[in-house]
Amino acid sequence: MTEETTPEVLRALRRSGAVRTPSDLSALPFRVDRDRVAASPFFSRLGGVTQVVSPTGSGLLLHNRLTHSLKVAQIARGIAERLIADPAAGRLVTKLGGLDVDVVEAASLAHDLGHPPFGHLGEQVLDRLARNRFGLADGFEGNAQSFRIITTTDPGGPVATGLDLTAAVRASVLKYPWTRLSRPQPHPRTMSPPPRGASEPEDSPGTGSAKFSVYVTELDDLAQARAPFVGRLPNWQQTVEAAVMDTADDIAYAIHDLDDFHRVGVLQHATVWAELHGWRSRSIALGALPDADLAARARQPGHALEGLRRRLHLRDSWIVDDDAFDAAVSRVEREVVDSLLAVPFDGSTEAEQTVARFSTSWTSRLVAGVRVLAEPTTRSANIVLAPQQWHDVQVLKFIHRHFVLLRPDLALQQRGQARLLTTLVEALEQWLTDRMEAARLPRRLHDLVELAGQEYQELASTEPRLLTGPTGEVPAGRDAVYALARGRAVVDFVASLSDRQAVALMDALSGRSGQTWADALVL
């Protein structure tokens, strides 16, 4: 906003969602948006979708995508209220497009709507199938699926397509406001350095950005959501409200996953202490090791943490600092290892209070470290954590990855889940192509095929190159376009299931279930 902005222009910007203050009556539509997201069956479904480990049948009380989203919303609202209360920060966020607590809460509740069964494992499987089996150039991505749900496939709004949310909320859901390959131009993955998430996966060069928030079917919605921010933010930059949600997501993820795996006994004091103390006691010697030697000894205490330090230097030179990294390791060793993990969780009042103190104190400390930048680098947003808190989060996430995600027993479970999802997608595709069974398709799947068919036929007639598949060929003819639509519909359908629904549906399709009508409820 410039000093010459007139009151009339300001009012118009507020109506469009580009500039907001908490006292505006225009904030009321944002509360409607929040309530629509919370009332969506896609939101309710998140209670049955894995965060990290599927607890189905185990009796474990682990976070799922629903409880995670609620905590993100709580943290995001706290960040927004804190920034709005700071006069200097408030003036800056107004210039950048505005900040409203209801918008960040709605975005936080909506940000994981698109996550498929079995968490990130399901996301990887559906992406591989979407690209390689169905020829969908933009594959599958949980963030893009969330945006597709609120704009296209959730029928819970006043019209049959999408939730009809305001531009401000739709823009705030866009963590990565670009498509996989084509928009905007020049594409962010070509920048040096590229924005976080925009670079191509190292193991899949040529496939486009690793993370993105929009499929080619929602390009119009991307343009409409971002229109109020043209001239205020670069076209690849998150809005302030999206950045608040993203930061809150990072904080929640870093803290409550440690809570979970401490409770179930996965995080062991001795092994975590050995890694952190091993690095602290030998940091100079480890820092002098060649990369090849470090990788060869990755299982020795301290070596994996040194690998993290080096990756941060390569990836985030704009903020990484060795002194801050050392301080973060020391803090985590003191407050996580020697305090939280020192006594195994036994369900007692004392154990619960220890977990609560850890969660509360760390959340408060990280939220207090949130800052507003007028001119961020391409690797960050306008909302960032202060350097020390940023390093703290990196070390917390390292513990989760190294001691949970890389466990062989988790890999065993996930390989089974990957096979289940693959077989389910193949079975649904065969059902769709069986002309004798066309009249008995699940109604929701039938509706998704019709919707995707309309979208892909329109793209084929207006911008066919957006549909270019892995072979580089532009699909020609109704059958080729319908095949793409059929693939997108199957992916949409499977992504809308809970973990338990996916298992039950696969059991029904394979003939293993004897509860026909109960299992049919998932359709």
FITORVO-220740 format. One record per residue: x, y, z of N, C-alpha, C in turn. Coordinates in steps of 0.02 Angstrom, whole numbers, plus 50000, padded with zeros to 5 digits. Layout:
<nodes>
XYZXYZXYZ;...
</nodes>
This chain:
<nodes>
500424994150000500005000050000500445006250000;500285011249961500665017449958500335022750001;500705028050015500435033550054499855036850019;499815036249951499295039549913498655035449909;498615029549941498015025449938497425029249967;496895030049928496315033849951495865029549994;495415032550034494945028550074494505024050030;494325026549970493895022549926494265016249903;494905017049884495305011349863495405006549921;495525009249981495625004950039495005000750053;494415003850048493795000050060493714994450009;493894995949946493834990849894494314985049906;494924986749928495404981549943495174977150001;494864980250050494614976350106494064971650085;493614973950041493074969550017493354963749978;493894964949941494194959549901494594954749944;494734956750005495124952350049495864954050049;496064959350014496774960950009497044964450070;496634968350104496854971850164496314970950217;496514969050278496034967850330496284970250397;495824972350440495984973550510495474969850552;495634967950613495174963950652494504967250665;494464974050663493844977450679493374977950620;493604976250560493184976850501492584972250504;492004974750483491434970250474491574965250419;492034966950374492214962250320492534955950347;492714955850411493004949850440492484944350448;491844946150451491324941050461491334935550409;491424937050344491464931550295492024926650309;492564928950341493104924350358492894919450412;492454921650457492194917050507491734911850474;491364914050425490944909350386491394904250352;491944906550323492424901950292492674896850342;492884899150400493134894650452492614889450470;491994891650478491454887050497491304882050441;491344884250378491224879650322491754874150320;492384876150332492924871050333492804866150390;492644868750449492554864350507491964859750499;491454861750460490864857650450490944852750392;491484853150356491574848950296491694841650316;491394836950279491554829850292492284828250278;492604832150234493314831150222493724832650285;493484837550324493824839250387493714833750438;493094831350444492954825950491493364819750476;493464818450411493844812550389494544812450417;494824818350430495514818750453495624815250520;495084814050558495144810350620495354803150609;495274800750548495464793850532496054793450484;496444798950478497004799050431497654799650470;498134795450453498774795150487499144801850485;499444803550543499924809050544500624806350527;500854801450566501494798250552501414790650550;501154787950605501044780750611500304779450618;500044774650580499334772950584499214769050649;498764771650693498644768250756498084763150752;497824761750692497244757450683497334750850719;496884749550766496874743050800497404742350854;497824747350865498364746650913498184749350982;497674753550984497494756751047497934762651066;498404764351023498854769951037498494776551026;498614781351071498324788051063498844792551030;498854792550964499324796550926498954802150890;499324807450875499014812850836498804810150768;498234812450745498024811350676497994818050641;497784818050579497774824450542497264829350570;496744826950603496244831450632496534834950694;496814831050740497084834250800497684838650783;498074836550733498614840850710498354847550684;497834847250642497554853450613497274858050667;496954855150717496694859250772497264862850810;497814859350820498374862450855498714867750812;498754866450746499034871550701498594877850704;497934876850703497484882650706497574886650770;497664883150825497764886450890498414890450890;498944887450865499584890850864499574896750815;499274895750756499244901050706498844907050732;498304905650766497914911250794498324915150845;498704911450886499124914850935499664919150902;499964916650848500464920650811500154926850783;499564926050751499234931850720499044937150772;498764934950827498574939750880499184943450906;499734939950913500344943150938500614948350889;500614946650825500864951350775500414957450767;499764956350770499284961850764499364966650822;499514963950881499574968150941500214972350941;500694970550899501324974150893501244979650840;501264986050859501124991450810501564991150748;502224990150758502674990050701502524984050655;502444978150685502274972250644501604973150611;501124976050646500454977050617500464981550556;500864986950559500914991450501501224987850442;501734983750455502074980350401501624975150368;501264971150408500844965950378500274969150339;500044975050360499524978550321499784980350252;500394982950249500694984550184500774978450140;500884972650172501004966450134500364962950113;499784965550135499154962550114498674960950169;498884961650232498414960850287498494954350325;498224954450386498264948650430497634948450472;497264942950468496644942150506496664935450541;496474935350605496514929250644496044923850618;495454925850593494984920950567495234917850502;495584921750462495864919150400496394913850415;496854915350461497384910450475497104904250509;496574905050548496264899250579495914894950527;495554898050480495224894350427495734890650384;496274894050367496804890950326497124885150362;497224885850427497534880450466497084874350469;496434875450477495974869750477495944866350409;496054870250356495984867550288496624864750259;497204866150289497834865050255497984857650242;497694853150282497834845950273497234842050245;496724845450220496134841950195496314836850141;496824838250102496994833950046497454828150061;497654827350124498104821850139497734815250133;498014810450096497674804050083497774799250141;497484793250137497614788150188498354786750197;498554785350258499234783250276499754788850268;499534795150275500004800650280500434801750219;501074803650230501514805350174501664799250131;501634793350160501724787250120501184786850067;500554788150086500004788150038500084793349984;500354799150004500484804549956500994802349903;501514799049923502024796749876501754791449829;501354786849856501074781449814500594784349763;500144788749784499664791549737500004795949685;500534799449704500894803449655501204799049601;501524793549623501834788949575501314786049527;500744783949554500224780949512499914786149466;499804792149492499494797449452499924799149391;500584799349402501024801249346501174795349300;501334789549329501584783949288501024779549261;500484778849299499944774449276499424778349235;499274784549258498734788349226498984793949181;499634795349181499914800449137499734807549156;499574808749220499404815449244500044819249258;500164824449218500804828049222500924830949292;500394833149326500494836049392500394831149448;500284824749432500284819549482499814820749540;500064819549600499684820649661500124824149711;499834828849748500184832349801499674834349853;499804832949917499304834149969499084841349973;499544846149964499364853249968498924855249909;499094852749849498674854149791497984850949798;497964844949829497324841549840496894845549889;497204848549940496824852749986496504858549950;496884861849906496614867449868496064865049820;496144859149791495624856449746494984855049785;495054852649846494464851149887494064857549902;494404862849926494034868849946493764872649886;494054871749827493824875449769493384871349721;493434864649725493134860649671492724854649695;493014850349737492694843849748492264843449811;492344848249858491914848149917491244851449899;490684847949903490044850849883489684854449940;490044856149993489714858850052489594866350052;489784869849999489674876949996488984878549968;488844884949956488184886949930488064884749858;488604882849823488534879949756488824872949759;488724869049705488914862049707489664860949702;490044866049683490764865349673491144869249724;491494865849769491924869149817491534872349874;491904875449920491624878549980491474885949971;491654888849912491534895849898491834900349952;492474899149967492824903050018493064909649988;493204914450031493444920950008494144920249977;494334925249938494994925249907495544925049960;495434928550016495944928750068496084921850096;495564918050111495664911450139495964906650088;495704907050026495994902649974496734904049964;496914910549964497624912249955498034909950015;497744909950074498124908050133498224900550139;497854896550099497974889350097498564887650052;498764892250010499284891049960499984891649991;500214886150021500894886050048501404887049992;501274883949935501724884049878501314886449818;501254893049807500784895749758501004895049686;501124888849666501294887349597501064880249581;501034878649516500894871849494501544867849491;501494861649474502094857449472502574859649417;502294861649359502724862749300502634869449266;502024872249266501874877349216501734884349240;501484885349299501284891949321501574893449390;501764899849403501794905349356502424904749312;502484909249265503064909449221503454915849234;504114915649240504514909549243504354905449305;504414898949299504224894549354504724895149412;504474895149474504934896049532505504891049536;505414885049507505954880049512506574882149472;506494887049427507064889449388507444895049423;507204897349480507534902749516508164900049550;508624904549565509244902549599509364907149659;509284904649719509014897949736508264897849729;507964892149719507234891749714506904892549782;506284894749784505914894949848505884888049880;505784887949944505734881549980505174877249950;505344871149930504854866649901504824866749826;505104871949794505024872749722505524868649682;506074866649712506574862949674506324855949657;506624852849607506424846049587506734840949634;506374835349646506664830049689507314827449659;507804826149701508444823749677508384816949642;507904812849664507834806249634507354806149575;507054811949558506574812249501506684818649461;507264819549432507394825649393506924825949333;506714832049317506284833049259505544832349274;505364830849336504654829849352504314836049380;504684841549387504384847649414504504848349488;504194853349518504314855049588504114849249634;504514848349687504354843149735503714844749773;503614851249788503014853349823502664858749783;502004858449782501604863549746500904863349774;500524868649764499864869149795499284869449746;499434868849681498894869649632498984864649574;498454861149557498434857149495498234861749437;498354859449376498164863549318497414864349313;497034860049345496304860749343496054866549385;496474869149429496264874749473496654881249458;496884882149397497264888149380496844894449387;496214894149368495784900049376495714901949450;495644896949492495584898349564496224901249592;496804898949567497444901849587497464909249570;497284910949508497304917849485496834922249526;496224919849539495744923749578495974924849649;496244919549680496464920149749497054924949756;497494924949707498104929049712498014936049684;497454937349649497364943949617497434949749665;497154949549726497224955349771497944956749793;498404952049781499084952849805499584954549749;499324955149688499754957049632500044964049646;500694964649639501024971049653501234971849725;500974967649769501164967949840501684962649856;501594956649825502034951049838502254948049772;502864945349768503044941449708502564935749698;502464933549635501954928549621502114921649650;502724920649674502914914249705502914914649781;502794920549808502854921649880502194920149916;502224916849973501634915750015501354922550037;500684922750047500404928450081500614928250155;500524933850189500694934050260500304928650298;499654928050282499244923250318499434916050303;499634914650241499884908050224500524906550262;500954911650269501584910750304501484909650378;500984912950407500814911750478500584904550487;500144902250443499914895250446500494890450438;500934891650390501494887250376501974886950436;502104892650467502534892850526502224889050584;501574889950594501214886350647501234878850633;501184876850570501224869750552501904866850571;502424870550557503104868350575503184867450651;502924872350688502984872150761502604866050789;501984865250767501574859750792501894852950775;502124852350714502434846150691503054844450733;503454849450746504084848350782503974846150853;503434848650884503324847350955502894841150967;502294840750934501844835450956502044828550931;502444828150879502684821550858503174818750910;503574823150942504004820850996503584818551055;503044822251069502584820051122502344812951109;502104811751048501824805251030502314799651042;502914800451015503374794751014503754794051080;503724799151122503934798251192503404794051228;502774795651217502234791951251502254784451236;502384782751173502354775651154503024772151161;503534775651187504164772451202504644771651144;504504775051088504944774451030505584778451040;505524784351069506114788551081506444786351146;507024783451140507394780951197507934785951218;507964787251283508444792151310509154790651287;509374784451292510074782751280510274784051208;509874782051161510054782751091510034790051068;509524793751090509484800851071510054804651104;510184803251167510744806651202511404805251167;511514798951147512144797151115512254801151051;511724802151012511794805850949511964813250962;511574816351006511684823451020512334824751057;512464820751109513084821751146513694819751104;513604814651062514154812651018514364818250971;513884822050946514054827650902514374833250943;514074834951000514334840551040515054839251063;515204833051081515874831551108516394830951054;516184830050990516664829050936516514833450875;516194839050886515954843150830516524845450784;517094847150813517654849550772517924843850728;518024837950758518274832250720517774830050667;517134830050684516624828150636516574833150579;516664839550596516644844650544517204844150494;517754840950513518334840150468518284833950424;517804829550437517744823450397517514824850326;517804821650275517534822150207516824819350205;516424821750158515724819650153515654812050147;516094809050107516054801850096516174797950160;516664800150200516804796750263516224797750312;515934803650312515374805050356514784800450339;514634799750275514084795550253514204788250270;514834786050263514994779050276514914777350350;514964782350394514914781150466514264784050495;513754784550453513144788050472512814785250534;512924778850549512594775750607512984776750672;513564779650667513944780950728513694787450761;513684787850827513404793650862513704800250838;513274804950824513484811650805513544812850731;513644807450692513774808250621513144810550583;512564807950600511954810050565511794817350580;511914819550641511794826550659512274831150622;512894829050613513354832950573513114833350501;512814827950475512524828150408511974833350403;511564833950455511044839150456511364846050453;511874847250493512194853850493512444855750424;512734850850388512994852350321512424853650272;511884849750277511314850850232511014857850243;510984860050305510714866650318511154872050286;511804871150288512244876050256512134876250180;512034870450150511914870250078511244873350058;510744872250100510054873750083509834880650107;510074882550166509804888650198510364893050224;510814894850180511374899150201511144905950224;510534907850207510264914450226510174915050302;510124909450337509984909850409510434905350451;510714900050421511074895150461511694898250494;511824896150556512384898750594512624893250641;513274891850640513534886250679513454887250754;513524893450778513424894650849512704893450869;512234895650828511524894550842511364887150839;511674883550792511564876350787511814872850850;512404874650872512684871750933512234873150993;511984879350997511534881151053510884877151050;510644875950988510024872050981510124864851003;510684861950984510824855051005510884854751081;511204859651111511284859751184510604860451218;510184864851191509524865851221509094859551216;509104856451158508704850351149508964844751194;509624844151200509904839051244509684840251317;509674846551336509514848251405508754847551419;508344850251374507634850751389507214845051361;507474841551311507104835951283507394829351309;508044828351299508344821951317508394821151393;508704826151426508834825451498508224827151541;507694829651511507094831251550506514826851527;506284827751465505694824051441505834816551436;506394814651407506534807551394506884803951451;507064807651503507464804651557507084799151593;506424799951599506004795051633505494792351583;505464785751571504984783051523504274785051541;503864786251491503174788251502502774782351528;502444783351586502064777751616501334779351627;501094784951600500394786651606500214789951672;500684790951716500544793951781500414801451774;500144804351828500024811551828500674815351818;501204813051851501854816351844502104816151771;502014810351739502234809651669501834814251623;501174814551635500754818851594500944826151604;501094828051665501284834951678501954836751646;502404831951644503054833051612502964834351538;502544830251506502404831351435502064838051423;501584839751465501214846051458501684852051465;502144851651515502614857151524503074857951464;503314852251438503744852551379503374855751320;502764853451307502384855951249502224863351257;502004865451316501814872351328502404877051324;502944875251357503524879751358503844880351290;503904874851253504204875251187503754878951137;503104877851141502654881451096502694888951109;502684890851173502714897951190503374901051166;503914897451176504564900151156504614900951081;504374896151043504414896650970503944901950943;503344902450970502884907750948503174914650963;503504915251019503814921751037504374923550988;504634918650952505174920050905504944921750834;504304922450823504054923950756504174931350740;504434932650680504594939350658504284940850590;504234947250573504004949450507504594952550470;504704950250408505234953050366504934956950309;505184962950297504934966950241505184964250175;505804961750173506104959350111506444952550123;506064947150124506354940650137506754938050077;507164933050089507504929750035507024925050000;507234922149943506804917549908506694911049948;507114909749997507054903650037506604904450098;506334910450108505904911550166505294915550146;504844916550193504254920650182504324927150223;503804931250222503824937350262503754935850337;503484930050353503434927850423503954922450434;504394923550482504934918750495505044917950569;505364912550588505604911750656506274915350663;506404918050722507064920950736507594915550728;508214917450712508724912350697508804906850749;508804908550814508894903350864508314898450865;507704901050863507114896550862507094892450798;507314895250743507324891550680507794885550687;508374886450716508834880850726508554875750775;508204878150827507884873550874507404868850838;507004871650793506514867550757506864862450712;507414864450681507774859750637508034853750677;508274854950738508534849450779507964844950804;507404847950823506824843950844506584839550787;506544842350727506314838450669506824832950651;507454834350663507964829250652507844823150697;507694824350760507564818750806506994814550781;506464817850759505884814150733506064810050672;506424813050627506604809450566507084803650580;507604805050618508134800150627507914794250671;507524795750722507354790450770506654787550761;506254790450715505584787850703505504785850630;505574790750584505414789450514505884784350482;506494783750506506974779150476506974772250509;506504770950552506474764350586506264758850537;506594753150538506404747550494505694744950506;505454745050569504784742450581504254747050551;504384753550549503924758150516503944756950441;504544755750413504594754350342504204748050323;504224743150367503854736850354503114738250349;502844742050397502134743750395501964747850333;502384752650316502244757050259502274753350193;502704748450187502734744650124502064740850114;501784738250167501134735050162500584740050144;500614745850172500114751050156500184753350084;500804753950060500914755949991500624750749942;500724744449958500444739249915499684739349916;499394740549974498664740849979498394746549936;498684752549941498444758149902498524756949827;499084754049808499204752649737498684747849710;498554742549747498054737649725497354740749724;497204745049772496554748349774496454752749713;496944756749695496894761049636496804756849574;497184751549567497124747249508496424744049504;496154741849561495494738749562494944743649543;495004749849568494494754949551494534756849477;495144757249450495204758749379494884753149337;494994746949355494694741349319493934741549323;493674743549381492954744149388492684749549341;493044755249338492834760649295492814758749221;493264754449201493314752649130492894746449113;492544743749162492104737949150491414740549129;491264740149065490624742949040490024739349070;490104733149087489534729349114489354731749185;489834735149217489724737349286489634744949291;489594748449234489574755749235488984758449276;488424755049275487834757449311487884756349386;488374752449408488414750849479489034753949512;489334758849480489904762349510489684765849573;490134766449622489984770749680489794777749656;489254780449682488994786849656489514792349662;489884792449715490384797649723490924797149669;491144791049654491644790149602491354792149535;490734790549522490404792449459490394800049452;490224803549507490194810949505490884813949493;491404810949523492074813449514492324812549442;492124807049411492314805949340491994811349297;491354812749309491014817849269491334824749279;491494826349341491804832849355492484833349321;492904828349329493574828549299493514828449223;493024824849196492934824749124492804831749096;492384835449129492244842349107492874846649111;493254845949166493854849949174494374848449120;494484842049107495014840249060494804841448988;494164840948973493944842648905494044850148893;493904854248943494004861448935494744863148927;495174859948967495894861148959496144858848891;495884853248867496094850548803495914855348746;495384859048755495174863648702495484870548708;495724872348768496004879048778496774879048786;497034874648829497754874348841497984867048844;497974863548788498124856348789498814854748814;499294859348808499974857748830500034857148906;499534859748941499524858849014499404851549032;499154847548985499004840548998499554835948975;500114838748954500664834648930500904829848984;500934823448968501134818349016501884817149016;502104811849050502824810349056503164809248988;502794807048937503094805748872503204812148832;502914817748856502974824048820502454824848765;502014819948758501504820248706500884823748733;500574827948689499954831248707499384826448692;498954824848741498414820048729497934822548675;497764818248629497314820048575496734815248573;496144817848561495554813648556495194812948622;494544811548616494124811048676494354805448722;494544799748695494734794048736495354795648779;495844799048749496454800748786496304805648842;495874810548828495694815448879495284812148934;494834807648915494424804248964494854799749009;495374796848981495824792749021496154796849076;496344803049060496624807449111496104809049164;495494810549142494964812149189494814806149235;494824800249206494694794249246495234793349299;495854794649280496404794049328496334799149384;496184805349366496104810549418495524808749464;494984806049437494404804249478494574798749527;494944793649504495134788149549495584790849605;496054795149587496504798049637496104802249687;495644806449662495224810449706494834805949754;494564800549728494154796049768494564792749823;495134789849805495544786449854495824791349906;496004797349883496274802349930495754804649980;495114803649966494584805950012494414800750065;494744795050065494604789750113495024790550176;494774787950231495184787350291495604781050286;496074780150332496474774050333496024767850337;495554767950384495124762150394494674760950334;494424766250303494004765550243494394762350186;495014764450178495424761550124495514754050134;495654752050196495734744950211495084741150199;494524743950223493874740550216493674739950143;493794745250104493614745050033494034739849996;494674739450012495104734549980494884727449999;494694726450062494444719950083493814718150044;493354722950034492744721649998492884719949925;493334723749894493474722649823493854716149811;494204713749862494584707549854494184701449876;493574702649902493144697149923493314694449992;493754697950030493954695450096493454697250150;493014702150136492544704350187491874700950180;491594698950236490924696050235490394701050256;490594707250272490124712350294489954717050237;489594714450188489484718150125489194725050136;488644725350175488304731750180488694736650224;489014734150276489414738650318489994741550278;490324737250240490884739650200490654744250144;490034743150120489794747450065489704754650087;489674755750154489594762550178490174767050157;490764764050145491334768250126491254770850055;490784768150018490704770349949490264776549944;
</nodes>
